[in-house]
Amino acid sequence: MKTLLLIFVSMMALQAAGPAGGTAQLALPAGAVAIESNLYRYTDAQGKTWIYRRTPFGIARAEAPASVAATVRPEAWANAKAWDDGDFVRFERPGPFGVYRWRTAKSALDASERAIWARQQTNPTGGKD
């Protein structure tokens, strides 16, 4: 019984170590473009487009489908509203668990937030308190 337990523990330790003795942390590439909050698009030297997402467990990477590779998803932001809040822009958008609210500095707006803000400035009555 002790031998079986020793073999089991040894196998678990070897499996956790992996083939190179550990796993490397995935990093966000320098040329990655922000699509949404914590979501980035990057095209590598071979022309393959990747989507990077910041998660509580680190960076996750997936190959981008053709529909996401070139554009921002406008349908996700169709009902979003924005308000001027000094040096910040205040946003709201409906979601499956209620209304999402956040503030972003005007100098740090991502592509989706810039699109919402530009749309709101052309039609200001839709985003008044």
Wavefront OBJ file of the C-alpha trace (Angstrom):
o trace
v 0.000 0.000 0.000
v 2.855 2.375 0.823
v 4.513 1.578 -2.487
v 1.311 2.341 -4.391
v 0.928 5.654 -2.573
v 4.563 6.548 -3.282
v 4.121 5.773 -6.995
v 0.924 7.842 -7.143
v 2.542 10.867 -5.451
v 5.606 10.601 -7.714
v 3.423 10.515 -10.837
v 1.457 13.570 -9.694
v 4.690 15.492 -9.050
v 6.050 14.612 -12.497
v 2.802 15.579 -14.183
v 2.701 18.919 -12.363
v 6.280 19.678 -13.407
v 5.415 19.252 -17.084
v 7.856 18.392 -19.867
v 10.154 21.401 -19.304
v 9.913 21.467 -15.539
v 7.152 24.079 -15.488
v 4.897 26.221 -17.631
v 5.749 29.679 -18.929
v 3.361 32.541 -18.265
v 1.727 33.920 -21.402
v 2.341 37.655 -21.837
v 0.417 40.285 -23.783
v 2.403 41.123 -26.982
v 3.674 44.680 -27.339
v 1.654 45.368 -30.510
v -1.704 44.142 -29.173
v -4.671 46.444 -29.851
v -7.405 46.858 -27.229
v -10.832 45.785 -28.513
v -12.739 45.990 -25.237
v -11.843 46.149 -21.598
v -9.377 43.268 -20.939
v -9.707 42.024 -24.542
v -6.942 42.521 -27.133
v -6.306 41.601 -30.768
v -2.841 40.814 -32.128
v -1.678 39.710 -35.578
v 1.593 37.776 -35.525
v 4.371 37.742 -38.146
v 2.700 34.844 -40.006
v -0.529 36.861 -40.400
v -2.530 34.820 -37.879
v -4.835 36.900 -35.664
v -5.050 36.086 -31.960
v -7.391 37.270 -29.243
v -5.841 37.840 -25.818
v -7.989 38.192 -22.687
v -6.895 39.198 -19.206
v -8.425 36.792 -16.695
v -8.042 36.476 -12.919
v -5.682 33.568 -13.657
v -3.454 35.408 -16.152
v -3.514 35.987 -19.900
v -5.537 33.606 -22.092
v -5.010 33.348 -25.857
v -7.236 31.973 -28.609
v -7.156 32.133 -32.377
v -9.572 34.789 -33.574
v -12.518 33.759 -35.742
v -12.826 35.680 -39.013
v -15.747 37.777 -37.731
v -13.747 39.077 -34.740
v -10.369 39.341 -36.427
v -11.060 42.582 -38.261
v -13.783 44.388 -36.348
v -15.124 45.252 -32.944
v -18.441 43.563 -32.071
v -20.897 46.463 -32.479
v -23.970 44.450 -31.408
v -22.560 44.122 -27.889
v -22.490 47.908 -27.524
v -25.668 48.928 -29.405
v -27.556 49.880 -26.220
v -24.604 51.432 -24.391
v -24.798 55.043 -23.219
v -22.094 57.528 -22.261
v -21.926 60.718 -20.215
v -19.226 63.369 -19.892
v -17.784 63.297 -16.371
v -14.947 65.858 -16.439
v -11.717 64.085 -17.441
v -13.623 60.799 -17.548
v -16.473 59.302 -19.552
v -19.120 57.382 -17.633
v -20.636 54.363 -19.425
v -23.671 52.127 -18.949
v -24.798 49.127 -20.932
v -27.400 46.453 -20.233
v -26.129 42.954 -19.613
v -27.596 39.582 -18.706
v -27.184 40.263 -14.969
v -28.248 43.906 -14.889
v -26.735 47.195 -15.974
v -22.941 47.404 -16.210
v -21.517 50.781 -15.173
v -17.920 51.989 -15.445
v -15.788 55.110 -15.852
v -12.786 55.495 -18.123
v -10.363 58.395 -18.495
v -10.836 60.190 -21.816
v -7.172 59.559 -22.639
v -7.544 55.784 -22.016
v -10.686 54.942 -24.036
v -10.510 51.694 -26.014
v -11.978 51.260 -29.509
v -15.461 50.273 -28.323
v -15.642 53.078 -25.776
v -14.501 55.634 -28.375
v -17.254 54.423 -30.724
v -19.894 54.745 -27.987
v -18.614 58.193 -27.004
v -18.581 59.409 -30.634
v -22.114 58.076 -31.206
v -23.316 59.716 -28.006
v -21.821 63.101 -28.983
v -23.683 63.050 -32.298
v -26.960 62.161 -30.508
v -26.632 63.693 -27.010
v -30.296 63.273 -26.023
v -29.868 59.504 -25.726
v -27.372 59.729 -22.878
v -28.621 62.516 -20.598
v -29.292 61.824 -16.931
l 1 2 3 4 5 6 7 8 9 10 11 12 13 14 15 16 17 18 19 20 21 22 23 24 25 26 27 28 29 30 31 32 33 34 35 36 37 38 39 40 41 42 43 44 45 46 47 48 49 50 51 52 53 54 55 56 57 58 59 60 61 62 63 64 65 66 67 68 69 70 71 72 73 74 75 76 77 78 79 80 81 82 83 84 85 86 87 88 89 90 91 92 93 94 95 96 97 98 99 100 101 102 103 104 105 106 107 108 109 110 111 112 113 114 115 116 117 118 119 120 121 122 123 124 125 126 127 128 129
